[in-house]
């Protein structure tokens, strides 16, 4: 074999070796150019940290139909992309496989045994709409445990859902969260309870019977009357031994039926004393606010309309704290101002929720009428604090420190109140994680872009932008038409000059 042939063979062997080595290296090393604001198309640091806890084979079996219409097809592609990233960061401990059970009875039966039922979609086939049964679910298997995502219809929050279930599989010792019952019935907090159960053991706690020793966080929602001596004593004892408290409590009860705010007289406010915080006897107002539906009479006609209601502040800017990092907004309902001494070096207190600089506070006789309310005319005060994080040191136990998150809205977590707002749920889950000391998912929850409200700008700017949005397209069309007319006129004039 002459030298040229030897050189050619050597070149081929080296090229093959480089390709093989490059593929082996690239399996664990890759990058993605993600230009979205919160990098929602890249695996978050929270998910990567959770994969570091996986010390055995974690398998994802995805039952997903092919040729799905529109957004569902995009969801399938996104799911495959993100699962590839999970696998790349898992050190070989995460594997996944896609199955198409549509025409395979065995796979369809396996999917249904795993808790993934077919759903019906209306699809366009052969120039007509048909109802088609499809599969869009996934099951995660880890040892003898399993977690199921029965229906995956959107990419929004998908990484959070997957990572939450991985956390549930790999965490052996789950923290215990208690939800206090202080009245004849447990508070209606099913929405937040469902989210809590994904990461924690959730129990009902009857304060009059004491707080069990394994409760790491106690949630107390909206007390209206005074607690019994046993219940108050149990709550104080829990705090004194270093228990963590998430309290949602206003100082004034807002009633839209009577359109009046009535002060709450309760001994629940005594538990705030060790933390150095208190609630003012008022209700906070903010020009940046939510709306309520009111019925109005015009002549013989009665109609419903949505009107802005300053007693329902919408918070859109937040202090620098991990509980509210990345949040876009939080909705408050009948909130009281929180007062604390920022110069007290013996305690740590940090504001979490603050209204805008177009705020006010109503005290004394509080008129809640949403129409023609004089209190709404002078909203020019600095922001009011309506949520804080605070700590207290035990008087009797050495190194026992209790943490508090106080939100001054009694309905903040209720299904019929603030619990309906998704961003309120994100705040609540972040608060629970930080109070317990489990921060794995805090940075992940608020990555998705949920709102971009126009009301973040001043009224004059908002009006200007609306006018531009209406007028600019018409002006551009007219300008283009005039430009085309001018071009045609100039071309006609040139042609006339040529043929004269």
N, C-alpha and C positions, 0 to 999 in steps of 0.2 A: 504494500500500500504506500503510495507516494505521500509526500509531506502535505500536499493540498488536501488530499482525502482525510488524512489523519487530523488536520486542523479543523476540517468541516465536522467530523464526527465528535471531536472534543468540544466544539462550539455547541453542537446539539445537546450533548450530555450536560454541559454547564447550564444551558438554558432550561433544560428539564429540571435539573437540581434546584435552580433558582425559583422556578415556578412552584415546585413542591414545598420548598422552604417558605416562600412567600405566602402560600395558602395556609401552612401550619401556623405561621406567626399571625396572619390576619384573622384567624378564627377567634383569637382572644384580644386582638387590638384593632380598633376601628374608631372612626369619628363620624359625627353627623353635623352638618351645617344647618342649625336651627335658628331662624331669624324671628320667630315669634316672641312676643314680649316676655312671657313666662316660660319659654322653652318647653311648651306642652307636648312637642313631638320628640322629646328626648327623655330618657329615663332619669328621674329625679335622684338627688342624693339620698333621700329617704328610702326609696326603693332599693338603691344599691346597698345601703346599710342593712336593710332587712334581708337581702340575699346573703349578706355575710353571716347571718345567723343560721342559714340552712346548712346543716351538717350531714344530711342524708339525701337520697334521691327524691326530688320533688317533680312530679309528672303532671303536665297539663294535657288533658284530653279534650280537644275542641270539636264539638259537633256543630258544623256550620254548613248550610247549603250553599251551592254554587249558583252563579248567574242570578244573583239577587238584584232587584231594581235600585237605582239611585243611591241614596245615602247608605242603604244596607250593604251594598257592595263595597262602598268606601269604608264602612265599619269593619268589614272582614279584612280588608287590606291593612288597615291601621292595626287591628288586633294581631295580625301575623307579624307586622313590623315590630311592635312593642314586645311581643313574646320572644322574638329573635334577640332583642336587647337584654331581656331578662336572662336568656340562656347565655349570652356572651359575658355578662357580669357575674354569673353564678359559680364560676370555677368548675363547671361540668356537673353541678348538682341540680340543674333545672333543665328539663327536656319537655318538648311539646310535640303533639302530633294532631293534624287536622283529619277529621273523618267526615264523609258525606253520606249520611244515612238515608237520603231521599229514596233511593231505589234498592236499598239493602235492608231487609227486614231484621237481620241479626244486629246490625249497627243501630237501627232504629230502636230495637228492644233494649240494647245496652244503654243508649242515651236516656230512655225513659226510666230505666232502673236506677240511673245515676241522678234522677231528678230533673232531667231536661225534657220538657214536653214540647211537641211541635206547636207553632203559632200560625195563625192564618194571616196571609198578606194578599192584598189585591194587586195583581201584576198584569202588565200588558203583554200578551202573547198572541201571535197570529192575528194582529190587528183588532183584538178585543180584550176586554178586562176579564180576568179569571181570578178566582180565589184559590190560592196555593198554600199548601201546608209546608212550612219550612222549619228548619232547626237553626237556632242561633244561641247556643249555650256552651258552657265550659265547666269541667270538673277538675279540681286540683286534688291530687292524691299524694299523701305524705305519710309513710308508714301505714298504720291502720286507720288514719284519719282522712277525712275528705271534706272539701268545701265546694259549693256549687254556685255558679252564676247561671241561673236558669234561662235568662233572656238577656242578650246583649244587643241592644238596638241603636246605641249611640256611642260615639267616642268620648263624649263629655263625662269626665270623672271616671273613665275606665281604668286608668292606672291606679287611682285611689282604691277602687273596688278590688282590683287584683291584689295589690300590696296589703290591703286590710285583711284579706282572707289568708294570705301567706303568713302574716303576723299571727293570726288566730291559730294557724297550724303549728308554727314553730315555738310560740310562747308557751312554755310549760306551766308557769305560775302566773295566772291572770289576776290582776288587781281586782279588789272588790269595791264597787261603788254602791252607796246606799242612797235611796230616794226617800226622804222623810215624809211620813204621813202624820199630819198634826190635827186633822179634823176627822169627821166620821167616814170620809172616803178618801182614797188615794188621789193625788192630783192627776188630771188627764194630760199625761206627757208621753204618749205612745210614740210620737215621731222621734223625739230625742232618745227615748228608751231603746228603740230599735237600733239606732246608731251606736249607742253605748254598748249594747250586747255584742256587737261585732268585735269589740276589743276587750271588754271587761265583763266580769260577773256582776250582774245588777240585782240588788235585793231591795225589798221594801223594808223600811225601818220605822217602827212605831216608837216615837220618842218617849212616850210615857213608860215604855218598858225598858228604856235605856238603849244606848248605841253599842252594838257588839264590838269586841276588840279588834276584829279583822277588817273593819270598815276603814278603808284608806282615804275615802272622800265621801262627804255627805252633801247631798243637794237638798236645799230647803227652798220651796217656792211659795211666795205670796201669802204670808200669814196676815189674816185680817183681825182676828181676836187674840187675846192674850193666851199664852200657853199655860197648861197646868203646871203646878210647882214641880212635879216629877219630870215633865217633859223639858221645862226650862233648865232644871238642874242637870239632866242628862246631857243636854246640848252644851252647857257651860263646862261640864266635866270632860266631854269629848274634846272641846277646844283646848282646855288646860293641859290635856295629856299629849297635845301635838297633833290633833286631828285637823284635817283640811276641810274647808267649808266653801261651797258655792251657793251663795244666797242671792235670790232675785226678789227684791222687796222695795216697794214704794212707800212713801210716808203719807200719801194721799190717795184715796180710792176714787178713781174717775168713773162716773156712771153716766153713760150717754142717754139712758132712758130719762133720768131726772135732769140731765144736763148740769150737774153740779159735782164738785169735788169735795169729798168729806174726809177729814183727817182720820188716820188710822191710829187708834189707841191700843197699843200692844206692848207687852214686855219683851217681844222678840228683839227690840232695838238694844236691849241690854247686852246682847252677845257681841255687839260691835265695839263696845268700850275697850276691850283689850287691844284692839287693832287701831285705836285712835281715830276712827272715822264715825261720822254721824250723818243723818239725813235731815234736810231742811223741810219745814212744813210748807212745801210749795209744789207746783207742777211746772216743769220746764217747757218752754216753747221755742220753736226754731222756724225761721222762714223756709229753710230747706226741709221739707216734710212730706209725709205721705198724704193720701187722700181718703176721704170717706164718702159714702153715697148718702145723699140727703134727698128727701122728697119735698118738692116745691109746688105751690099752687099758682098758676097763671090763668086768671079768669076761670073758665069752666074746666080747664085742663090741669091735671096733676102729673108731674113727670119726675123721674129720678135723674140726678146728675152727680158727678164726682167733683168734690171741692177740696182744695188743699186745707189741711188741718194741722196747724202748728203744734198741737199737743201730741202729735205723732212724729217726732223728729227723725229724720233720715241722716245718719252720720256717714260722711264720705271721706273724711281725713282722720288719720289716727296717729297717736304718739308712737315713739320708737319702743316697741315691746313685742316679744315673740308671739304673744297670744293674738295680736291683731296684725302681725306682719302679713302683707299681701292681701288683706281684706279690702274689698271695694266699697262695701256699705253695710250698715247695721240699722235695723228698724226698731225704734223705741215706741212704747205706748204708755202714756201717762207716767212720766218719769219725774222723780224728785231729784233735787240737786244734792250731790254728795259733798260734805265738808270735811276737811282734814288739815292738819298742821304740817305743811311741807318742811318746816324748820326743825321738827322733832327728830333728832338723830338717833333716838332709842328704837325707832320703828322704821321699817321700809315701806313706803307707800308710793305707788306709781299709778297715774291716771291711765285708763285704757280707752274709755269712751268719752268723747268731748263733743259738744254741739258746736255749731259754726259761730262766727262772729256776728250773726244776725239773730241773736237769741234774746230771750226774756224769761221771766218767772212770774207766775200768778200765785198769790197767797191770800189768806183770809177767806172771804167769800169768793169761790172760784167758779166763774161762769164758763161752762163747757159748750155753749151754743156755737156751732160751726159757722153760722151766718151772722153777719153784722155784730161781731164781737169786738169791742173796743180794744181789748188786750192785744189783738193781732196787729194793731196799727203802729205799735212802738217796739218793734223787734230790732234793736240796735245795740244790745249789750254783748260783751265778750262771751266766749263759749263757756258753757256750764259742764262740770264734770258729772257724768251719769253712770260711770263704771270705773272701778279701781281694783288694783291688786295690792294687798297689804299683808303684813306678817305681824305676829305677836309671839313673844317669848313667855313660856310658862313661868308662873310664880313659884310652883312647887317642884317641878321636875327639871333637872339640869339638862340643858341642851335640847329641850323639847320646844320646837318652833312650829306654830300653827300658821297655815296660809289661808288667805281669804280672797275670793273674787266676789265682789259685790256689784250687781247690776240693779239699778234703782227702778226697775219695772217689774211689777208683780206678775204680769202675764207673759214674761219674756220667753218661757219654755213651754207654755200651755199650747195644746193643739188648736184651741180656739183663739189664741192670741199670737204672740210673736213666734211661736213654734212653727207657724206656717211659712215663715220667711227662711229660705235655704241658707242665706248668709248668717242668720242668727244661729242656725244649727252648727255652722262651721266655727263661729266664735265659741259656742258652748263646748264643742268637742276639743278645740284648742285649749280652752281654759281647764277642762278636766285633765287633759294630758299633762299640762304644765304643773298643775297642782299635785298630781300623782308622781310626777318625775319621769313620765314615759313620753319622750318627745319625738318618737320615731316618725310620726305621721303629721306633725304640726306644719312642716314646710310644704307638704304635698297637698293639703286640702284646698288651699286657696290659689292653686296654680291656674285653674281654669278661669278664663275671662267670662264674667257673667253679666256685667252691666257697664254701659258707657253712657250715663244719663246726661242729657243736654243741660239740666238745671245746675250743673256744677259751675256754670258761668253766670255772670251778672245779668240782670233782666235786660238792660240796654243791649248788651252783647248778644244775648239770645235772640232778641227781636231783629237785630242786624243780620245775624246768621240765617234766620228764617227768611228774611226778605231777599237775601242773596240767593238762597236755595231756590226760591220761587222765580226770581227775575233773571238770574244768570243763564239758565238753560235757554230761555226764550231769546235773550240778547245774543247768545252764541249762534243760535240758528239763524236769526235775522242777519247777523254779521257775516255768516258764511254765505247766505243767499246774496247779500249785496256784493261780496267779493266775487262770487261766481258771475253775477250780472256784469260787474266791471270787466272781468276777464273776457266774457263773450263780446261785450261792446268793443273792447280794444281789439280783439281778433277780427271782428267784422270791419272795423275801421282800417286795419292793415290790409285785409283782402280787397277792400274798395280801392285803396291806393295802388295795389298791384295791377288791377284790371282797368284802371282809368286810362 
